Amino acid sequence: MKNQRIFNRAIASNQNGNQKNTRNGKQRSSERNKQWKRAVCIALCLSQVFALSISALAEVQKPRYHENYYALLSPTGEFKQGSLVREYETKGYSSLTDYGTYENVKNLSNSVAVESNGNQHTLDLSKGNVDSLFLEGETSEPYGLLPWSIQIRYELNGLEVQPETLAGEKGLVKIHVQFKKNPNAQDYAAKNYVLMAKSSFSAEDILSLKAEKAQVVSLGEKKEVIFVLLPGEEDDFTIEVGSNSFSFSGLQFQMAPLRSSQVEKITDLREAKEESEDSYRALKDAGNSLLDSLDASQKSVEAMRKNINNSEALLRKTQEEGRAYQNNRDQIYQDMETVSNSISPLTENVEDFNGLS
């Protein structure tokens, strides 16, 4: 295999035990901190294809190999350490020479020592030949060539918090994960890598689980959040967990190149994803419009009810004014009759006076 490393499998996991309560407050706090440190170990496992300009790779006949790159990130997504693990098919070989710039290199299969000279690492297999041999080299070099950088933020009940404070807390925890394109990424990786993010929760330990832009899958008593990012994309997703005592088994990220047959389908996948997102947005907009219409209708009904109430009040007021008018009119009539009765004797006296004249 010349100037190309092919990885067939890549799974990295980090698990922690369940949160346990203790009687002593200090012991409980210490235990929570320890469990959180284990829980937030974020494993990044890569199935990579990197072409290295090491001429010796092409000049020296060497066993076929598969390799994975594993990286450990901080709770907020910063790189902490990484290892390149190669599985060599060594059956029939009496020696093995590996090339790579490592801080440290280990033989994971047997006790055969690794003799290093710069970036050249040799193993004598004449006395310890195996069908396959695993070699691990600690290095951060591949990480800087990956297609994406990862940033992670945490919230508790609406307030942004440091991740180490979350263990055992009660309320709604939000985990925001953002992926940005790496401008220094290797060209092949940037165009062909797919990323999958995954996190697992126990149904017994949580009250609710929601993940916008991701899928929530139930696997027995476990619930997994799965998010997929296609080549060349930038995106983010958020996990929302309701719990009386929060615990977190960590995030796992896996990057792998598409096979040639899959590359041809990537456009269809992207279009399908965009159509799904457009449909979701359209459905969401339609739902919002419906809610707005219902709200407007409710407001119209309330306004109509208010107008009816105002009309009824006006009618009552008119009726009261009408009755008052009638009462006033009747009083006027009575007053006029009283005046008329008062005038009648005077009229008779005037007539008598005219008769005397």
C-alpha positions in Angstrom: 0.0 0.0 0.0 1.7 3.2 -1.2 1.3 6.6 0.3 -2.1 5.7 1.6 -3.4 4.3 4.9 -6.8 2.6 4.9 -8.8 2.1 8.0 -11.7 -0.4 8.1 -13.0 0.1 11.6 -13.1 2.7 14.2 -15.0 2.6 17.4 -13.9 4.4 20.6 -15.8 4.5 23.7 -15.5 5.9 27.2 -17.8 4.8 29.9 -18.3 5.6 33.5 -20.2 4.0 36.3 -23.4 5.4 37.6 -23.5 8.3 40.1 -23.5 6.9 43.7 -24.6 8.8 46.7 -22.6 8.7 49.9 -23.5 9.8 53.4 -20.6 12.1 53.8 -21.0 15.4 51.8 -17.3 15.7 51.1 -17.0 12.1 49.9 -20.0 12.6 47.7 -18.6 15.8 46.2 -15.2 14.0 45.6 -16.9 11.0 44.0 -18.9 13.3 41.7 -15.8 15.1 40.6 -14.0 11.8 39.9 -17.0 10.4 38.0 -17.4 13.6 36.0 -13.7 13.5 35.0 -14.3 10.0 33.7 -17.6 10.8 32.1 -16.4 13.8 30.1 -13.5 12.0 28.5 -14.5 12.5 24.9 -13.2 9.9 22.5 -12.5 10.8 18.9 -11.8 7.8 16.7 -10.9 8.3 13.1 -10.8 6.0 10.1 -8.4 8.1 8.1 -6.6 8.2 4.8 -3.5 10.3 5.0 -0.8 10.4 2.3 2.6 11.0 3.8 5.6 12.0 1.8 7.9 9.3 3.2 9.8 7.8 0.3 10.7 4.7 2.3 7.1 3.6 2.3 7.3 3.0 -1.4 10.8 1.6 -1.5 10.6 -1.0 1.3 8.3 -3.9 0.9 6.2 -4.0 4.1 3.2 -5.8 5.4 -0.3 -4.5 4.7 -1.8 -2.7 7.6 -5.0 -1.0 8.8 -4.9 1.9 11.2 -7.1 3.9 13.5 -6.4 7.3 15.1 -7.7 7.8 18.6 -7.9 11.2 20.3 -8.9 12.2 23.7 -10.5 15.6 24.0 -11.3 17.9 27.0 -15.0 18.4 28.1 -15.1 21.5 25.9 -13.5 19.9 22.8 -9.8 20.8 23.1 -7.2 18.2 22.1 -5.5 16.4 25.0 -3.7 13.4 23.5 -3.8 11.1 20.6 -2.5 7.7 19.4 -2.1 6.1 16.0 -2.8 2.3 16.1 -1.8 0.2 13.2 -2.7 -3.5 12.7 0.0 -5.1 10.5 -0.6 -8.4 8.7 2.8 -9.9 9.7 2.3 -13.6 8.8 5.4 -14.8 6.9 7.5 -11.7 7.8 10.6 -11.9 9.9 10.8 -8.2 10.5 8.7 -5.1 10.5 9.6 -1.5 9.9 7.1 1.2 10.7 7.5 4.9 9.8 6.0 7.7 11.8 6.8 10.7 14.1 5.8 9.5 17.5 6.3 10.8 21.1 6.2 7.2 22.2 5.7 3.8 20.4 4.5 0.5 21.8 4.1 -3.1 20.6 0.6 -4.1 21.8 0.7 -7.7 20.6 3.7 -9.3 22.3 6.9 -8.7 24.1 9.0 -8.0 21.0 10.9 -4.7 21.6 10.6 -1.7 19.2 13.9 -0.2 18.1 13.4 3.4 17.1 15.7 5.6 15.0 14.1 8.9 14.3 10.9 8.2 12.4 11.9 4.6 11.7 10.7 1.9 14.1 11.8 -1.8 13.6 10.7 -5.0 15.2 12.4 -8.4 14.9 9.7 -11.0 14.3 11.9 -14.0 13.8 11.3 -15.2 17.4 7.8 -13.9 18.0 6.0 -14.1 14.7 2.2 -13.6 14.8 -0.4 -13.4 12.1 -1.1 -9.8 13.0 0.6 -7.2 15.2 -0.7 -4.0 16.7 1.6 -1.0 17.0 0.7 2.2 18.8 2.4 5.5 18.3 1.5 8.5 20.5 1.1 11.6 18.2 -0.9 14.7 17.7 0.1 15.3 14.1 -3.0 13.7 12.4 -5.4 15.8 14.5 -4.4 19.0 12.9 -5.4 17.6 9.5 -8.9 16.6 10.4 -11.9 18.2 8.5 -13.5 19.7 11.6 -12.8 21.3 15.0 -15.2 20.6 17.8 -16.5 23.0 20.4 -18.8 22.0 23.3 -20.7 24.2 25.8 -22.9 23.3 28.7 -26.0 24.9 30.4 -27.8 24.2 33.6 -31.4 25.6 33.9 -30.6 28.2 31.3 -27.3 29.4 32.6 -23.9 28.5 31.0 -21.7 26.5 33.4 -18.4 24.7 33.6 -18.8 21.0 32.8 -17.2 19.8 36.1 -20.0 21.4 38.1 -22.8 19.3 36.5 -22.4 15.9 38.1 -25.3 15.1 40.4 -27.2 18.4 39.6 -30.9 18.6 39.3 -32.7 20.3 36.4 -32.4 20.7 32.6 -28.9 20.3 31.2 -28.1 21.4 27.6 -25.0 20.2 25.8 -24.2 22.3 22.7 -21.9 20.7 20.2 -20.6 22.7 17.3 -18.5 21.6 14.3 -16.5 24.1 12.2 -14.5 23.3 9.1 -10.7 23.2 9.6 -9.0 25.4 7.0 -5.8 23.3 7.4 -7.5 20.0 6.8 -6.1 17.5 4.4 -7.9 17.9 1.0 -8.9 14.2 0.8 -10.3 14.2 4.3 -12.2 17.5 3.8 -13.9 16.1 0.7 -14.6 12.5 1.8 -14.9 12.3 5.5 -18.2 11.7 7.3 -18.6 12.4 11.0 -20.9 10.6 13.4 -21.4 11.8 17.0 -23.0 9.6 19.6 -23.9 9.8 23.3 -25.7 7.3 25.5 -28.1 7.8 28.5 -29.8 5.3 30.8 -33.6 5.7 30.7 -33.7 5.1 34.5 -31.4 8.1 35.2 -33.2 10.8 33.2 -36.6 12.4 33.2 -36.5 13.6 29.6 -34.2 13.6 26.5 -34.4 15.7 23.4 -31.8 16.4 20.7 -32.5 19.0 18.1 -31.0 18.1 14.6 -30.1 14.7 15.9 -31.9 11.3 16.3 -32.8 9.7 19.6 -32.8 5.9 19.4 -34.1 3.6 22.2 -32.0 0.5 22.7 -33.6 -1.3 25.6 -33.0 0.7 28.8 -30.5 2.9 26.9 -31.3 5.9 24.8 -28.7 7.0 22.2 -28.3 10.4 20.6 -26.9 10.1 17.0 -25.8 13.0 14.8 -24.3 12.7 11.3 -22.3 15.4 9.4 -21.6 15.0 5.7 -18.4 16.1 4.0 -17.8 19.8 3.6 -20.6 20.7 6.1 -20.6 22.9 9.2 -23.4 22.3 11.7 -24.3 21.9 15.4 -26.7 20.1 17.6 -28.0 20.3 21.1 -28.8 17.6 23.6 -31.3 18.5 26.3 -31.4 16.2 29.4 -33.8 16.5 32.3 -32.5 14.7 35.5 -32.8 14.7 39.2 -29.1 13.7 39.5 -27.2 14.3 36.2 -24.6 11.9 35.0 -22.9 11.7 31.6 -21.2 8.8 29.9 -19.4 11.2 27.5 -19.5 12.0 23.8 -18.0 9.8 21.1 -17.0 11.1 17.6 -16.2 8.9 14.7 -14.8 10.1 11.3 -14.5 7.8 8.4 -13.9 8.2 4.6 -16.7 7.2 2.2 -16.1 4.3 -0.1 -16.0 5.1 -3.8 -19.5 3.8 -4.3 -20.7 6.0 -1.5 -19.0 9.1 -2.9 -21.4 9.0 -5.9 -24.3 9.0 -3.5 -23.1 11.9 -1.3 -24.9 14.5 -3.5 -28.2 12.6 -3.2 -27.6 12.3 0.6 -27.0 16.0 0.9 -30.0 16.9 -1.2 -32.1 14.5 0.8 -30.9 16.0 4.0 -31.6 19.5 2.7 -35.0 18.5 1.5 -35.7 17.0 4.9 -34.5 20.1 6.6 -36.6 22.2 4.2 -39.6 20.1 4.9 -39.1 20.3 8.6 -38.7 24.1 8.4 -41.8 24.3 6.2 -43.8 22.2 8.6 -42.5 24.2 11.5 -43.4 27.5 9.7 -46.8 26.0 8.9 -47.3 25.1 12.6 -46.2 28.6 13.6 -48.6 30.1 11.1 -51.4 27.9 12.5 -50.6 28.9 16.0 -50.5 32.5 15.0 -53.8 32.1 13.3 -55.3 30.4 16.3 -53.9 33.1 18.5 -55.3 35.8 16.2 -58.7 34.0 16.2 -58.6 33.8 19.9 -57.8 37.5 20.1 -60.7 38.2 17.7 -63.1 36.1 19.8 -61.9 37.9 22.9 -62.4 41.3 21.1 -65.9 40.2 19.9 -66.8 39.1 23.4 -65.5 42.4 24.7 -67.5 44.3 22.1 -70.6 42.2 23.1 -70.0 43.0 26.7 -69.6 46.7 25.8 -72.8 46.5 23.8 -74.7 44.9 26.6 -73.4 47.5 29.0 -74.4 50.2 26.5 -77.9 48.7 26.2 -78.3 48.5 29.9 -77.2 52.1 30.2 -79.6 53.1 27.4 -82.4 51.2 29.2 -81.6 52.9 32.4 -81.5 56.3 30.8 -84.8 55.5 29.1 -86.4 54.6 32.4 -84.9 57.7 33.9 -86.3 59.7 31.0 -89.8 58.2 31.6 -89.6 58.9 35.3 -88.5 62.5 34.5 -91.3 62.9 32.0 -93.9 61.5 34.4 -92.6 64.0 37.0 -92.9 66.8 34.5 -96.4 65.8 33.8 -97.2 65.8 37.5 -95.6 69.2 37.9 -97.5 70.6 35.0 -100.8 69.2 36.4 -99.9 70.7 39.8 -99.2 74.1 38.1 -102.5 73.8 36.1 -104.4 73.0 39.3 -102.8 76.0 40.9 -103.8 78.3 38.0 -107.4 77.2 37.9 -108.6 79.3 40.9 -106.8 82.3 39.6 -108.6 81.9 36.3 -112.0 81.8 38.0 -111.2 84.9 40.0 -110.2 86.7 36.7 -113.5 85.8 35.2 -115.4 87.0 38.2 -113.5 90.3 38.1 -114.4 90.7 34.4 -118.1 90.1 35.2 -118.1 92.8 37.8 -116.7 95.2 35.4 
